[in-house]
Amino acid sequence: MKVLIENRQKTTKISQQEIKRDSAVLLRLLGLKDAELSLLLVDDRRMRRLNYKYRGIDRTTDVLSFPQQELPATFNFMLGDVVINLQATKRQAPEHGLSFNEELRWLLVHGVLHLIGYDHEKSKYAERKMRAMERELLAHLPCLVKKG
């Protein structure tokens, strides 16, 4: 398993080592030990540009996910890219009653679940299913409380 991190923002200091560790634990929990994951850490400005370019929405957001391919059965593969806006992470954490690191881990889990096909926007059932999986996974990552 390989986790690639590119930090393209300067507004927030972050431990790439912790993110890599949490990403590796997450991939193992999902049974994706042969997967490669790319994480891009950005600020509001860059996220707004990406959101507009790929979704046609001219505002910033907290996380975007870009799956690379259908999940293969047995060999190493690139799962996809997760883009996390660290300025949004910092803003949202107090609103959700979480620390910055807890919010960041939740966004990581949320983004990776999108990569493997979860989509909370499809239906109420799909949203409940995704939220339940988020809670289950977050319970196994270090230093986290469950997000409702």
Backbone bond lengths (Angstrom), bond angles and torsions (degrees), N, CA, C in turn:
res aa  C-N    CA-C-N  psi(-1)  N-CA   C-N-CA  omega(-1)  CA-C   N-CA-C  phi
1 M - - - 1.444 - - 1.522 107.57 -
2 K 1.314 114.67 140.98 1.456 119.72 -177.42 1.525 108.35 -136.56
3 V 1.328 115.68 134.37 1.459 121.36 177.34 1.519 107.59 -121.69
4 L 1.316 115.81 119.99 1.458 122.22 178.41 1.521 108.27 -103.51
5 I 1.327 116.68 131.50 1.466 120.54 -179.70 1.516 108.79 -124.18
6 E 1.326 115.26 130.18 1.459 121.01 173.53 1.526 107.29 -122.16
7 N 1.323 115.88 118.30 1.461 121.72 -179.53 1.523 108.30 -96.92
8 R 1.342 117.38 105.04 1.463 122.76 -176.83 1.522 111.56 -108.58
9 Q 1.310 116.95 30.95 1.463 121.52 178.58 1.523 108.50 -139.01
10 K 1.331 114.90 158.90 1.462 120.03 -179.14 1.521 112.21 -126.84
11 T 1.322 116.97 7.86 1.463 119.86 -174.57 1.524 113.05 -84.85
12 T 1.328 117.60 -22.89 1.460 121.18 -172.70 1.521 110.58 -135.57
13 K 1.336 115.93 126.82 1.466 119.78 174.66 1.519 108.54 -76.71
14 I 1.320 115.01 143.42 1.460 119.30 -173.66 1.520 110.51 -150.08
15 S 1.312 116.79 149.03 1.462 122.02 176.81 1.528 109.34 -93.55
16 Q 1.332 115.61 103.35 1.458 119.02 178.19 1.526 111.02 -64.73
17 Q 1.310 116.97 -29.93 1.464 121.10 178.88 1.533 110.65 -62.57
18 E 1.341 117.03 -43.60 1.471 120.43 177.99 1.523 111.55 -64.37
19 I 1.327 116.19 -41.61 1.465 119.63 -179.93 1.527 109.98 -64.08
20 K 1.329 117.09 -42.32 1.466 119.99 177.83 1.526 110.97 -61.68
21 R 1.320 116.35 -43.64 1.467 120.45 179.68 1.526 110.48 -61.15
22 D 1.326 116.84 -49.15 1.463 120.63 -179.54 1.528 111.54 -63.25
23 S 1.327 116.64 -38.37 1.466 120.80 178.56 1.520 110.72 -63.98
24 A 1.329 116.85 -42.36 1.465 121.06 179.29 1.525 110.80 -64.14
25 V 1.334 117.13 -43.36 1.469 120.89 177.23 1.527 109.57 -61.01
26 L 1.313 116.76 -45.40 1.461 122.01 -179.24 1.527 111.13 -59.66
27 L 1.326 117.13 -47.53 1.465 120.13 -179.59 1.532 111.14 -62.66
28 R 1.323 116.83 -39.69 1.473 119.89 177.02 1.530 110.95 -63.20
29 L 1.327 116.80 -43.90 1.469 120.48 179.16 1.527 111.89 -59.46
30 L 1.317 116.01 -32.84 1.464 121.33 -179.27 1.526 112.42 -86.85
31 G 1.330 117.28 0.70 1.463 120.59 -179.20 1.512 113.13 74.25
32 L 1.337 116.48 25.97 1.467 121.73 -176.75 1.525 110.59 -112.52
33 K 1.316 116.71 48.59 1.465 120.18 -174.29 1.526 112.99 -67.67
34 D 1.324 118.67 -17.19 1.461 121.30 178.76 1.526 112.61 -97.93
35 A 1.310 116.88 5.74 1.463 120.79 -175.82 1.522 111.83 -82.98
36 E 1.320 114.90 152.87 1.456 122.44 168.11 1.518 106.78 -112.40
37 L 1.317 115.26 138.87 1.458 121.85 -177.96 1.514 108.69 -127.54
38 S 1.313 116.42 135.48 1.457 121.78 176.63 1.527 108.82 -110.97
39 L 1.336 116.03 127.62 1.460 121.85 177.83 1.519 109.16 -115.93
40 L 1.315 115.84 131.65 1.456 122.17 176.25 1.519 107.42 -118.25
41 L 1.322 116.65 123.07 1.464 122.60 -179.82 1.521 107.81 -103.70
42 V 1.334 116.44 124.01 1.461 121.09 -172.56 1.528 111.05 -133.67
43 D 1.347 114.56 175.91 1.461 122.12 174.87 1.530 108.98 -106.88
44 D 1.330 116.46 179.74 1.467 121.52 -178.21 1.527 112.72 -56.23
45 R 1.318 116.19 -45.12 1.468 120.33 -175.69 1.530 111.46 -60.46
46 R 1.310 116.18 -49.52 1.468 119.97 -178.48 1.536 110.83 -67.20
47 M 1.335 116.93 -39.56 1.465 119.93 179.99 1.523 110.69 -64.96
48 R 1.324 117.24 -38.88 1.463 119.82 178.12 1.524 110.30 -60.85
49 R 1.327 116.94 -42.91 1.469 120.33 178.63 1.530 111.15 -62.55
50 L 1.325 116.84 -44.17 1.469 120.32 179.71 1.525 111.40 -65.39
51 N 1.321 116.75 -41.99 1.459 121.09 179.70 1.525 110.64 -62.15
52 Y 1.323 117.08 -39.36 1.464 120.84 178.53 1.528 110.78 -70.20
53 K 1.320 115.83 -44.93 1.467 120.54 -177.31 1.526 112.01 -62.10
54 Y 1.322 117.85 -43.70 1.459 120.80 -172.42 1.523 114.96 -99.59
55 R 1.336 117.30 -20.57 1.468 119.41 -177.65 1.524 112.98 -123.81
56 G 1.339 116.92 -7.57 1.453 120.46 -179.18 1.517 113.43 71.41
57 I 1.334 116.90 20.00 1.467 121.91 -178.93 1.522 108.18 -110.45
58 D 1.336 116.24 116.95 1.465 121.57 -173.14 1.527 111.74 -90.92
59 R 1.327 115.57 61.59 1.467 121.79 172.57 1.528 107.30 -157.77
60 T 1.306 114.34 163.52 1.457 118.62 179.60 1.525 110.13 -75.82
61 T 1.304 116.23 165.73 1.463 122.60 175.35 1.520 107.92 -147.25
62 D 1.315 117.35 174.37 1.468 119.28 -175.79 1.520 113.75 -88.45
63 V 1.330 117.82 -36.03 1.468 120.24 -176.88 1.529 109.92 -151.00
64 L 1.314 115.44 141.40 1.461 122.91 173.02 1.521 107.90 -127.94
65 S 1.324 116.19 147.25 1.463 121.16 178.96 1.517 109.45 -128.57
66 F 1.328 115.31 138.64 1.454 121.99 -179.42 1.527 109.18 -130.32
67 P 1.343 117.71 94.72 1.467 119.84 178.91 1.526 110.38 -65.05
68 Q 1.321 116.37 145.60 1.459 120.99 -179.18 1.516 112.90 -91.63
69 Q 1.337 117.62 -34.74 1.461 119.70 -173.46 1.517 109.81 -166.52
70 E 1.317 114.68 173.32 1.460 119.84 170.37 1.521 107.99 -66.19
71 L 1.312 117.43 149.64 1.462 120.72 -178.42 1.525 110.71 -71.34
72 P 1.341 117.48 118.40 1.465 119.97 176.86 1.527 110.46 -77.91
73 A 1.296 116.09 165.03 1.460 120.14 -174.10 1.522 113.78 -77.79
74 T 1.323 119.55 -46.72 1.463 117.11 -164.90 1.522 117.56 -139.91
75 F 1.296 121.51 7.61 1.458 118.70 -176.57 1.525 111.38 -124.51
76 N 1.340 115.84 168.21 1.467 120.18 179.08 1.523 109.45 -60.31
77 F 1.319 116.18 139.74 1.455 119.32 -178.78 1.519 110.36 -155.25
78 M 1.332 115.29 155.22 1.456 122.08 175.50 1.523 107.48 -85.04
79 L 1.321 115.79 114.51 1.461 121.74 -179.40 1.520 110.94 -69.34
80 G 1.330 116.40 -45.04 1.450 120.52 -179.90 1.509 111.57 152.30
81 D 1.327 114.44 -169.17 1.459 122.32 -177.18 1.522 109.75 -115.38
82 V 1.324 115.68 137.43 1.459 122.02 171.33 1.519 106.61 -119.37
83 V 1.323 115.95 126.41 1.462 122.37 178.66 1.522 107.19 -108.14
84 I 1.334 116.51 123.46 1.467 121.12 -179.00 1.520 109.38 -118.67
85 N 1.322 115.44 128.29 1.459 122.97 178.47 1.531 108.41 -88.51
86 L 1.335 116.74 108.49 1.461 120.04 -176.13 1.524 113.12 -72.96
87 Q 1.336 118.26 -25.97 1.467 119.36 174.41 1.532 109.96 -67.42
88 A 1.323 117.09 -42.75 1.467 120.46 177.10 1.522 110.40 -65.27
89 T 1.328 116.55 -38.06 1.467 120.83 178.19 1.522 110.06 -57.74
90 K 1.319 115.37 -45.89 1.471 120.99 -178.96 1.531 111.10 -64.89
91 R 1.335 117.53 -39.74 1.475 121.85 179.71 1.524 111.76 -68.45
92 Q 1.323 116.20 -42.76 1.463 121.18 -172.51 1.522 113.74 -77.47
93 A 1.312 117.31 -29.36 1.473 120.32 -174.36 1.530 112.33 -51.49
94 P 1.344 119.93 -51.72 1.472 119.27 -179.94 1.532 112.70 -63.57
95 E 1.335 117.16 -34.01 1.466 120.91 178.81 1.529 111.20 -62.89
96 H 1.336 116.26 -31.73 1.464 121.52 -178.97 1.528 112.34 -95.78
97 G 1.325 116.61 2.19 1.460 120.30 -179.43 1.515 113.29 70.18
98 L 1.329 116.16 28.96 1.460 121.98 -177.27 1.519 110.74 -120.01
99 S 1.316 115.82 159.50 1.462 120.30 170.30 1.530 108.11 -76.47
100 F 1.314 116.12 167.75 1.461 120.42 176.78 1.529 110.44 -55.98
101 N 1.339 117.61 -47.86 1.468 121.09 -177.82 1.526 112.09 -63.94
102 E 1.323 117.07 -37.21 1.460 120.26 177.67 1.527 111.02 -65.49
103 E 1.320 116.89 -43.80 1.467 121.20 178.08 1.523 110.30 -63.08
104 L 1.322 116.23 -41.61 1.466 120.73 179.19 1.528 110.41 -61.22
105 R 1.305 117.21 -44.44 1.470 120.33 178.87 1.527 111.05 -64.37
106 W 1.331 116.63 -38.50 1.464 118.84 177.50 1.531 110.51 -62.95
107 L 1.331 117.17 -42.89 1.467 119.99 179.14 1.525 111.11 -65.03
108 L 1.318 117.31 -36.68 1.462 121.12 176.18 1.529 110.15 -61.19
109 V 1.314 116.93 -49.99 1.467 121.33 178.74 1.525 110.12 -59.71
110 H 1.316 116.99 -47.11 1.465 122.65 -179.33 1.531 110.52 -57.58
111 G 1.329 115.83 -47.98 1.463 120.23 -179.30 1.517 112.76 -63.37
112 V 1.319 117.13 -43.04 1.467 120.39 -179.86 1.529 110.70 -66.74
113 L 1.323 117.63 -38.27 1.466 119.24 177.05 1.527 111.12 -61.23
114 H 1.326 117.51 -37.63 1.469 119.58 174.77 1.528 110.23 -61.21
115 L 1.330 117.61 -38.37 1.467 120.53 -179.62 1.522 112.35 -61.64
116 I 1.321 116.92 -30.38 1.470 118.96 -177.31 1.530 112.57 -100.83
117 G 1.334 116.24 14.51 1.455 119.49 169.44 1.512 117.75 108.32
118 Y 1.315 118.53 -5.19 1.466 119.68 176.09 1.527 108.65 -71.98
119 D 1.339 116.19 140.36 1.464 120.10 179.94 1.525 109.59 -148.21
120 H 1.322 115.88 102.06 1.467 121.69 -177.61 1.516 112.91 -69.21
121 E 1.325 118.13 -11.40 1.465 120.75 -177.77 1.528 112.83 -90.39
122 K 1.326 118.24 -7.27 1.467 121.47 -177.95 1.522 112.83 -70.66
123 S 1.327 115.82 -46.16 1.465 120.31 -176.54 1.524 108.78 -164.11
124 K 1.319 115.76 168.66 1.469 120.25 176.22 1.531 110.01 -62.61
125 Y 1.327 116.53 -39.79 1.462 120.38 178.54 1.531 110.51 -61.95
126 A 1.334 116.75 -45.89 1.468 120.76 179.71 1.526 110.51 -62.57
127 E 1.325 116.36 -36.97 1.466 120.04 177.94 1.532 110.79 -65.29
128 R 1.334 117.14 -46.39 1.473 120.18 178.60 1.527 111.15 -61.09
129 K 1.315 116.28 -41.53 1.466 121.31 179.96 1.533 110.80 -63.19
130 M 1.330 116.53 -43.49 1.464 120.19 -179.95 1.524 110.81 -67.38
131 R 1.324 117.65 -43.86 1.474 120.92 179.68 1.532 111.10 -61.85
132 A 1.330 116.89 -39.52 1.470 120.07 178.26 1.525 110.54 -64.09
133 M 1.319 117.32 -41.42 1.464 120.83 178.73 1.527 110.42 -66.68
134 E 1.334 117.23 -39.00 1.472 119.99 176.33 1.526 110.30 -58.40
135 R 1.320 116.83 -48.89 1.472 120.50 -179.33 1.523 111.34 -60.36
136 E 1.319 116.46 -42.84 1.466 120.44 -179.80 1.532 111.06 -61.98
137 L 1.316 116.91 -45.77 1.464 120.69 -178.76 1.523 111.46 -68.93
138 L 1.323 116.81 -41.81 1.464 120.14 -179.36 1.523 111.98 -62.67
139 A 1.304 116.74 -29.40 1.463 120.44 178.96 1.526 111.56 -64.38
140 H 1.329 117.04 -19.87 1.467 121.38 -178.30 1.523 113.67 -100.58
141 L 1.325 117.08 -6.14 1.467 119.51 178.62 1.524 108.96 -92.61
142 P 1.312 118.29 146.18 1.472 121.87 -176.20 1.526 112.89 -59.62
143 C 1.318 115.36 144.86 1.476 123.10 167.90 1.512 114.15 61.22
144 L 1.301 118.97 31.35 1.457 118.87 -176.80 1.509 112.99 -116.59
145 V 1.322 113.51 143.79 1.456 119.89 167.37 1.516 106.11 -98.14
146 K 1.308 116.61 163.18 1.456 119.73 179.93 1.514 109.50 -81.71
147 K 1.324 115.16 136.95 1.461 121.05 177.32 1.517 108.08 -95.09
148 G 1.333 116.31 130.36 1.457 121.36 -176.11 1.446 113.93 -71.45
